[in-house]
């Protein structure tokens, strides 16, 4: 990155997952409504937190750094917890989004689909 900065004379601005700048930009580029956007991740402190902060539906997969026993230590919860990304049933996503958008963020249910 420093070589590019020197060559261009510009300071780099790194944006990557789960940066809110990147997540919001991708959603806007695709013309998606935040309430109909799903963040899938394996880390509570970055992926799921970022999704919550932007109002996205969140799916935690337990194939990464976060394990089910870790969930109690967080003040927020993913909307759905799955063992693996392979367990995501794309046919049920619309149903889950309808269920969670019909209640407020505070009333949002914690779905465990596994």
C-alpha positions in Angstrom: 0.0 0.0 0.0 2.8 2.4 0.8 4.3 2.0 -2.7 0.9 3.0 -4.2 0.6 6.0 -1.8 4.1 7.2 -2.9 3.4 6.7 -6.6 0.0 8.4 -6.5 0.8 11.0 -3.9 -2.5 10.1 -2.2 -3.2 8.6 1.2 -4.8 5.2 1.1 -8.2 4.6 2.5 -8.6 0.8 3.2 -12.1 -0.5 3.2 -12.9 -4.2 3.7 -15.3 -6.5 5.3 -16.8 -5.8 7.7 -16.2 -2.0 7.4 -19.6 -0.2 7.7 -18.4 2.0 4.8 -18.0 -1.0 2.6 -21.2 -2.7 3.8 -23.3 0.4 3.3 -21.7 1.1 -0.1 -22.4 -2.4 -1.3 -26.0 -2.2 -0.2 -26.5 1.1 -1.9 -24.8 0.0 -5.1 -27.2 -3.0 -5.3 -30.2 -0.7 -4.3 -31.1 -2.9 -1.4 -33.2 -1.9 1.6 -31.3 -2.3 4.9 -34.2 -4.3 6.4 -33.9 -6.8 3.5 -30.2 -7.1 3.6 -28.5 -10.1 5.3 -25.0 -10.1 6.8 -23.6 -13.6 7.1 -20.4 -14.0 9.2 -18.4 -16.1 11.5 -17.3 -13.4 14.0 -19.6 -11.8 16.5 -17.4 -8.8 17.2 -17.0 -7.7 13.6 -19.4 -9.4 11.2 -22.5 -9.6 13.4 -21.9 -6.3 15.2 -21.5 -4.5 11.9 -24.7 -6.1 10.5 -26.6 -5.0 13.6 -25.2 -1.5 13.5 -26.5 -1.1 9.9 -29.9 -2.7 10.6 -29.2 -5.9 8.6 -30.6 -9.3 9.4 -27.6 -11.3 10.8 -26.7 -14.9 10.4 -23.8 -16.3 12.5 -22.1 -19.4 11.2 -20.2 -21.3 13.9 -17.5 -22.5 11.5 -15.2 -19.6 12.3 -13.9 -17.8 15.4 -17.2 -17.6 17.4 -18.5 -20.7 19.1 -22.0 -21.2 20.6 -20.7 -21.0 24.1 -19.3 -17.5 23.4 -22.8 -16.0 22.6 -23.6 -15.4 26.3 -20.7 -13.0 26.6 -22.2 -10.5 24.0 -24.9 -7.9 24.7 -26.3 -8.5 21.2 -27.4 -11.6 19.4 -27.5 -12.7 15.7 -30.9 -13.3 14.3 -30.0 -16.8 13.2 -27.2 -19.2 14.3 -26.1 -22.0 12.0 -23.3 -24.6 12.2 -22.0 -23.9 8.7 -22.8 -21.7 5.7 -23.9 -24.9 4.0 -26.9 -24.9 6.4 -28.3 -21.7 5.0 -31.7 -22.5 3.3 -32.0 -19.6 0.8 -35.7 -20.5 0.4 -36.3 -19.5 4.1 -34.5 -16.2 4.0 -37.6 -14.2 2.9 -39.7 -15.9 5.6 -37.2 -15.0 8.3 -36.9 -11.4 7.0 -40.7 -11.0 7.1 -40.8 -12.4 10.7 -38.1 -10.0 12.0 -39.3 -6.9 10.2 -42.8 -7.4 11.6 -41.4 -6.7 15.1 -39.1 -3.9 16.4 -35.4 -4.4 16.9 -35.9 -4.8 20.7 -38.6 -7.4 20.1 -36.5 -9.2 17.5 -36.5 -13.0 18.0 -33.4 -15.0 18.3 -33.8 -17.8 15.7 -31.7 -20.9 16.0 -31.9 -22.9 12.8 -29.6 -25.9 12.7 
